[in-house]
Amino acid sequence: MTRRRRLGRGQLLGAVLAFTLIGCSSAGPSAEPSSPTSAPPSAAASAPPETSSAPSCAETVLAGMTEAQRVGQLFLVGLKDDAVTPTVSDAIRTDHLGSFWYTRTTVGVAALKAVSDQLQALATTESTARVAFFIAANQEGGLIQGLSGPGFATIPSALVQGSWSTTDLQSRAGTWGDQLVGAGLNVNFAPVSDIVPPGTDSQNAPIGQLRREYGHNPDIVSSHVAAFIAGMQQAGIGTVAKHFPGLGRVEGNTDFTASVVDDVTTVDDPFLDPFISAIGSGAEFVMISLATYTRIDPANIAAFSPAIMRDLLRGTLGFDGVIMSDTLSGAAVVDLAPGVRAIRFLEAGGDMIVLNPLATAITMARAVVARTASNATFRARVDDAALRILEAKDAAGLLPCG
């Protein structure tokens, strides 16, 4: 995905003040050059002319949002019973929640499309500033296929997919992506980019026991991650490389177990190669695990670690997309108050909070809004995260001016 150049926070505010915007594609006049008398002739001759750049669509939408609407964009919330209930509608209207995901349904493509359309109709000026929703699901294959029924293929496990040629996988992923589009989705929580060492599947609860890995060496997993992403993107589906920096070497599943530890993975580990492949292939999202990586940051789980999200993922690996949490309602973090979980993730460099249930999301969103009101640094961090998400939504055609 080709990203627009992002204006800095000061540039954004200056640009909004400098232009009267009729539409997102409107551009204002260039700034007047400095007067020749304001500097010595030699300085004036050597200085480049000043130019002004119109805000992008995402920047313009952000500037028109309330802070609560910006905060709402940071949440990707599970839909109970995969339905748009009055409670969901109320949460969108009052707490401005900006994205949702289906958990597990067997109703099929056509029936699910009706639910997706009902959800998208709630993206009003008052609720989300007319920003449409990311709608996602876990459609990996094998035991982790959230959507089934008429119109959805039965997808084999990733371990089986890894035995196919990359050409075959890309083609099939395109077909599965078309089915997601037909159901009104635009994001798939896949591909799993974790590597399980050979012979350890039975000891690895989150990945190996469920056959969720494409293989057992970096080259196989990297190439198949890239092929899966290419197929999904051809269909118009955003992809999520998970679970950075890898769950293939742990024993416990962070969804059900606290204090899961990886004491092997390092910042230059070959097991990071599939994530590098995903970034190079244009994955829009990278999901952060809830395990602790003692050789990278022994003090924090990955989802609360600036060393893992800012230094390694953003800095060393150069990922400029949306950093997404693994579910912040999982056992690994459930002992923390909801607001604490959300704020720690965002302060450490995360952008989008994935969780279930709705009530917890509402509690988190209100805590984040309260924090933005009292802390300017945190407010700038929230705005930066919201802008990244809006940029991804612009690329997906979900902004009113896109």
N, C-alpha and C positions, 0 to 999 in steps of 0.2 A: 504494500500500500504506500503510495506517495503521500507524504505529509506536507501540509502547508507550513511555511515558516511561522513559528509562534512568536508573537510580540512579547517583550518583557512586561512586567506588571506596570511599570511607569509608562512605557510606550503605549500600552493598551489604553490607559486612562487618558493620556495625551491625545491619542488618535480619536477617541470617542468625543473629546471636547473639540477637536479640530474640525470634525466633519459633521455635516447635517446629512444623516443617512436616510435615503428614500427606500433603498433595498440593500441586501447584503452585497450586491455586486457594485454598488455605487462607489465612485472614487472622487475624492476632493481634489482641489488644485494643489500643485506643488507649493511648498513653502517659498516665500520670497527670498532671493539670495541676499546676503549681507550687503549693506551699502559699501561702495568702494572707499568712502571716507571713514569707515568704522575701524579700519586696520591699515597698516602700512601697505603700499602697493605690492610689495613682494609677497606679503602674507596673503593678500586677497587673491593674487594670481595663482598661488600654489594650493589654496584650499579647495577641496572638491565641493561642487554645488550641493546644498542641502536638499534632501528630498523627503517627502512624507509618503507613508504607505498606508493605504486604507485598511481598516481592520478586516480580518477574515470573517466569514459567516459565523464560525464558532465563537470568535471574540465578540462579535456584535450581539449574538444571542446571550452570551454570558453577561455582557454589560447591561442588558435589559432585564435580567433576572433579579428577584429578591434573593437575599442570602439564604432563606429557607428553601427556595427553589434550587439554588446551587447545591445545597447540602443534599437535597432529595436525589440529585443525579448520581450521588456516590453510592447508592444502594441498589442491589440486585437481589430481590426477595422472592422466596419460594411461594407459589400459589397453593394454598391448602385445597386439596381435592381438585387441583387444576381447574379452578373456576373463579370467575370474577364475581365475587360476592358483594353485597352492600358494604361490608366491612372493608373490603379492598378498595371499593370506590371512594369511601370516606377517607381512607388513608392517603389516597392519591390527591384528593381535593385539599385536605387539611395539612398533611405532612409532605406532600409533593414528591412522593417516592417515584423514582424515574426509570426503573427497570425491574423485570420479573423473570422467573424461570419456572418451568413445569417440572414437577417431581417425577411422577410415574403415572402414565395413563395408557389405556388400551382402546381409546375411542376412534383412533384413526385420523387420517389427514384432514378430511373434509370437516368433521366435527370439531377438530382442534382449531381449524382455520376460523370457525365462527367465534370461538373463545378469543383468539388472538385479535380478531377484528373488533370485538367488544372492548377489549383492553385498549387498543390503539385509539378508539373513539374517546377515551377519557383524557387524552393528551390535549387539554384545552389551554387557553391563555392563562387562566387563573391557576390551573394545577401545575403545569410544567412549562409555561411560556411557549406552548405549542411544540415542544420537543417530544418526538415520538419515543416509544419504549424500545430498549433492547429486550427481546424475548428469547430465552435460552433454554437449553435442556442438556442432560447428560446422554449423548447419543454416541458413545464410544463403540459399543458392540459387545457381544457375549453377555455376561451377567450384568453389565452396566449399559443397558439400553433403556432409557426412560420412556421412550415413545414407541408404541406398537399399535397394531390394529390395521384396518383396511388402508392400503396405500403406503404403509411403511414396510420396507424389507426387513427380514431378520438378518441382522448384521453379526458376523462371526466375531470372536474375541480378537483383540489386538495381536495376540500371539499367533493366531491363524493368519491374520492380515500381514504379519511380518514375514510369512513364508511365501507371499505372492511377490511377483515383480512389482517394482515401483510404478511402472506404467499401468498395470492392472489395478493397483490400489488407487492411483489417482483417478482412473476412470470410474471405479465403483464409488469412491468418495464423492465424486461429482453427482452421481445418481442419488446417493443418500442425502447430499446437500439439497438437491432439487426437491426431494420429499419434505425436507424441513421448510424450505421456502413455501411450498404448497400449503403447509400448515400454519404459515404466518410467522415463523421463527426467523431470526437473523444472526444468532450466535449458537455455537456448539461448544460445550465444555469438553473439548478434545482438541488435539491429541495428547494422550499420556506420553510424556517425554522422559519418564523415569527408566533407568536401566537396573534390572535385577541381576546380580552376579550369577554366573552359571552354577547350577546345582543348589541354589538357595531359595527357589520359589516357595517351597513348603514352609520356610521360616519367615517369609515376608508377607505379613497379613494384608497390607493395603494394596499391593500390586501383584506380586507373584502368585499368591493363593487364588487370586481372581483372574489370572491370565490376562492382565491389563497391559503388559509390556509388549512392544513389537519384537523384542529379542533380548539377547544377553550380551551384546557388544556395541560399542558406540557407533560403528559404521552402519550396521543394520538399522539400529533405532533411528539414527540421524536421517538416513535416506528415506525411511518410511514415514517419519514425522513430516518431512518436506513434501512427500507425495500426497499425504492425507490433507495437508494444508492447501496444496495447489488445487486438489479436487474440490474441496469445500469452497474455496474462494472463487473458483470458476462458476459455482452455483450462486454466489452472493452471500455466503455464510461466513461470519467472522469466526476465528478460531482462538482457542485458549490452550497454550502450552502449559502443561502442569506435571508435577507439583514442585516448583523450583525451590531449592536447588537439587531436588530428587528425593523420592521415598523408597528407592529400590534397595537400600542397605539397612533399613530399619526393621524392627520386628513388629511393633504395635501399629494399629490403625488409629490415627489421630481423631477420627470421627467418634471412636468409642473408648480411647485410651489416652490418659494424660502422661506427660513426661516421656514422650517418644524421643529417642536420641539417635543421631547419626554421628559416630565418632571417627569416621573415615574420610568423608568428602572434604576437599580443599578448594581453594579459590581457582586453582588451575587444573582441576581434576578432569580427566578425559570423560567422566560420566556427565559433565556439563555440555558435551558436544551436541546432543540432541536439542538442547535449548538454544545453543548458538545457531544450529540449523534452522530452528523455528523462527528465530529473530531474523535471520537472513532471508527466510521465505516470506516474511511480511506478516507473521502472526500479530494480530491486533492486541492480544491480551497475553499476559503471563500470570499464572496463578501461583501464589506463594504458599508453601506448606506450613503446617503448624508444628513441625518437629524442631528440635534444637540441633544445631550443627556445631559441635564443640571445637572443631578445627577452623571454624570461620568466626563464630560469635558464641562463645559458651554461656553468655549471660542472658540471651534472649532467644525465644522461638523465632523462626524465620519471619513470620508475619509481624513481629515487633522489632525487627532488627534493621537499623540503618546500614550496618555493614553489609548485609545481604541484599537489601533492596536498593539503597542509594549507591553504595560503593561498588558492589559486584555487578548487580544487574544493570543499573543505569550507567555507572561509570566504566567498569572494565568491559562489559559486554555490549554497551551502547544501546540498550533497549530504550526506545522513545515512545512506546505505546502505553497502554493502560496496565498498571500493576493491580492485580485482582487478588483478593484474599481467598484462601480455602474457607470453608464455612466457619464463620465466627460464632456459630452456635454449637460447635463440636466440643467433644469432651476435653480436648486439650486446653480449652480456654474458658469453659463454662463456669469455673469458680470465680472468675472476674466479673464485676458488674458490667452490664451491657455497654454503658457509656464509656467505661474505662477501656474495654476492648476496642471500640471504634476509634477513640481518640489516640490510643497507642499505635494502632495500625497506621492511621493517617500521619501522625507526627513522625513515624519512622520512615515515611516515604511512600506508603501505599495510596492507591487511588479509589478503588471500587470494592465495596464490602458485600460479600456474598453471605447470605444467611437464611435461616428459617427458624422460627415462625415470624409472622407479620408483627405481632405485638412486640417482640424483641427489636425488630427493625425500627418501629415507631419510637421506642424508648431510646435507642441509639441516636436516631436522627435528631431528636429533641436535645439530647446531651451535646451533640456536635454543634447545633445551632447556638446553644447557650455558651459554649466555649468560644465560638467565633465572636460573640458579642463582647467578650471580656479580654480577648487576646488577639492583638493585631497580627502577630506572627502566625498564629494558628489560622486566622482568617485568610491570610495570603496563601497558606498551604492548601486550605480547602478550595480556594478559587483556582489554584493551579491544577488540582486534581479534577475539579469540575471541567476546566478547559480541556484537559486531555480527553476526558470522556466525550465532551461535545465534539471535539475533533474527530474522534472515532465514529460518533453518530453522523457527523457531516459526511464522512467517507461512505457510510452506509445509507445515505439518503434520508436521514431521520430528522433533519433540521428544517424549519419552515422556510429558510432562505437558501437551502442547499441545492 
